[in-house]
Amino acid sequence: MCNTVVVPTPYKHNNTSVSLLRYHFVWCPKRRRKVLVGALGERLKELLREKATELGWEIIALEIMPDHVHLFISVDPDMAPSQVMHRLKGYTSRVLRKEYPHLIRLPALWTRSFLVSTAGMSSSKTVEQYIAAQKTRD
């Protein structure tokens, strides 16, 4: 009898592929307004985690700054970065604008643009540390 030890792996397995896709996203509210503060910022975190879980994605790191969001996320290979942003921005905008009426004054909650960069295993810790360090910056 052989004793095998199963080591958890960050790789995602499905029927036809094995992948490790991690994206670092940064995006801003329209006109870079500093609206992501207090309860609204906390609610945004909840909504992003909720949607990621629903879609089977893993949030590795997340920081909400007053005027932008940093998200480090692991997704499936069938999901393009633009689709990830479309789903997360669309969902959070819809819910937040319904729950926080003062956001309706903005022409849109989010800008159409975003930054995305890829990160494999070697740079994942670097990205996580960078995102964590954002809270300590002024």
Phi, psi and omega in degrees: 000133183256131176270116177251141178251125178269119180262126178299141181234147178283351182288139177265131180248135169222190187302324188240000183204161171235131185217159172219088180248114179234128182242140171255115180251145170224130176213162189233156169293158178307135180059021179051037179293144181271070183255352185270060184236162175058224183297327180296318177297318178294320178296321177299317177302313180301314183295319179295317178295318179301311182291320179298316178298315179303323183269000178079023178262160180242121175276121182269318178211146182209128174225133177254117176261163182304327184235013174195167182236137172248127180224128174245116191222147175254126184232173178282156182290345180273006183245113177287152179305322179295327177290322177301310180297317180303314181292314183289315180293318181298312181296311184293323178297313181301311183289313183296321180292333176284320183277334182236090186303333180295342178285343181293336177298329178289143178298331175203155178286314184251151170289164178282342185270163175198160172256139173221138173223153181265155178211125175266199183297319187296326184253003182301315180297322179299315180294317179300316180295321179299314181295317179298325182287345182297325181294334183273350178277155177260000000 
